[in-house]
Amino acid sequence: MPIVRVELWPGKPQEVKRKVAKAITEVMVENIGCPAQAVTVLFDEISQENWAIGGELCSTIFKDLK
């Protein structure tokens, strides 16, 4: 059934990912009507060096956030 892919920078704690996965699953169940067991949530951690916005690497744009 539904597969939801979440792309984010590395470093979020497991508990945060658990809460996000639960919230996404609940939204899918409520809006699509599928069972919770049918919802797959994938977390792809992409480093700022491999992510660009507006042609600039995020490692440059957000260098002060490290």
N, C-alpha and C positions, 0 to 999 in steps of 0.2 A: 504494500500500500504506500502511503506517502513517505518520502525521504526528504528530510530538511537538512540542508548543509549550512553550517555556520562557519564563516571564515573570520578569523580574528588573530590578533597578534599573540605570540606566546606569553605565558606567565599567569594566566588566570587560574586561581586555585580550583581544585577539583569540586569543592562545594559550590562555587559559583556556576560551574558547568552543569552540575547536578540540578541546581535551581532553574537554570535556563532550559535544560532539556525537559524538565517537568512542566514548565510554563508553556513551552512550544507544544508539547504533547497534549496538554489540556486544551489549547486553542484549536488544534487539529481535530480532536475528538468532538468539541463543541460545534465546530463549523463544518466539518466534513461528515461527521457521524460515524467515523470508523472506531474500532476498539483501540484502546491505548496500546495494546500489544502489537498493533500493526504499524505504529509510528516509529520510524527510525530517525534519530538525530545524529548527524556526523559533525564533529568539530575538526576543522582544518586550521592548524596553527601555522601562520605564514609570517616569517620574520619581516621586519621593516625594511631590510635590505632587498627583499623580494616582492615588495608591494610599492606601487607608485600611484600617485594621485596628480592629475594634471601634468603629467610628464616628469614629475620630480619624485625621487625615492622618498618614502616615508622616513627613512633613517636620517635624511637631511631635513625634511619639513619639521619633524617632531624631535629633533636631536636633544632639545632641552627637557623632554619628558623621560629620558632614560635615567 
